[in-house]
Amino acid sequence: MGSGDLTPNEFSAAVTAITAAFGDPTRRQIYLLVREHPEGVSAGEVARAMDLHTNVARHHLEKLAAAGHLRVGTDRPASGVGRPSKLYVASESEMPLAFPVRRDDLLGVLAGRALALLPPRQAQALAEEVGVEYGTALAEAIEPGDRTRSIRSAVAAVAEALTSHGFSARTEGGPAGLRIVADNCPFGQAAVEHPVLCAIEQGLVKGMLTSLSGDDAAPHSQESIAMGDSICATRV
């Protein structure tokens, strides 16, 4: 491994940090909005531009600032009296987006072969159980103050977690309800050869949603890269 490469732990930490900051589409839009105003913007200005409650805008801005993507300054009112307001300015540092490619194909192949030794129903149940346990652990690791309560924000948190694990996931909503769409499958060719691996993702979604929303989740797959579709889509 070259001096410029990241170790697996460094890679995971870097991806997690970036997805925590930019995995939410609203947060990405806010960051782009701030970049368009080099003089800085306040939470109130962001809230008006994005049609958000000021507290929601401030929450996203503080998350971006905590991750080092925004700098925080103050703006004294023109009258010279009153409390100065916070101004958020995009940091000049570049985000470390150029990561070396991680290849977990071997792990996927080994897991697929191991599951193939079991009867299909038992393999499916075991794969989902593994996913549920891991998803529950991910949800429990979230700070209590950041715990998600509404189903919509819970789904967004699940998409962030999936993205940090290589799924490149996002949320979509419509008249038929919410779904999680993933443009990538980290299991790669192994999932094509052993589609039972998809049950791990389903279990992860189920475990996280159940833990975060407090309701029994029953996600089901609509599309799957392993089955020849261009995306993986899970209805929740």
Phi, psi and omega in degrees: 000128182290166182295336181272355182279157176260145172289163177306319180292320178294319178300311181300317181295320181293316179296317180299319181296317182289318180291330177296326181276322189240004180292334179275125183299325178296319181294322177298317180296321179296317179299316179296323178297316180297321180297334179282353182233082182299341178283348179100152178227154178265167178299323179295319179294320177295318180300316180292319181291328184258000183057052180237161170290145183302321180296324178292315178299317181296321179301313180294319180297318180292325176297316179294322179292319180296329179277356177089008182272344176231150172254149183245127176232190179228153180232114180285132178305149183302329181286345181085358179238162180097170183280129179294145180264152178286138173242135181252129182233139179296135178291153181277342183290146179278144177282136181282081183266347184271087181263150171293151182288131176267134180241108179253020183302320183299316179298319179296317179298314181296317179296317179298317180294321179296317180292330181293343178284347181261158172302146186310311182295320180292321178296317179299314182295320181293316180299316180293321180298318177299316179296318180299315181297318180290319178297320178296320179295321178297316181295320181289340180280347179290138181302138181309322181291340180256005182301136182275144181241312181285153182295324181295314180288332176295318179297320178297321179294322178295318179298321178298316181296318179296320179298318180293345178255015172097008183270347183050058188264156176212166178256148175226141179227147180197188181303329183276357179115191183266151172210157178253126182246128179243129181271354182217148175243116182294344178282344176058223183296334180300324180289329177293319180283331182226078183302343179300338178298335179299335180294336177295316178297315180300319179293321178299315179298315181298315181296316180292314183296317180298318182289321185280321184268341181083000179247152176291117181269146178225066180292149176221145184283135176254320179222154183212129176299323181297334181262010175104357178281163181281342181220168167254126181232129181239121177277134181238000000 
